[in-house]
């Protein structure tokens, strides 16, 4: 199933950031669900929204924050 592969792929990212496997699966499911919701709200691609959320999660795990997009305007 495509959904299971997607969850496992995202879960591996969280595991690489130090999350235990079970917690990583939970976080992956939640992040994918949120990406779906945002994509629907903004009429954008789920992949685009998932990439944005993963970027934020990765930076957060490293103790960093995402620069405000307005700073580049």
Secondary structure, 3 states (H helix, E strand, C coil): CHHHHHHHHHHHHHHHCCCCHHHHHHHHHHHHHHHHHHHHHHCCCHHHHHHHHHHHHHHHHCCCCCCCHHHHC
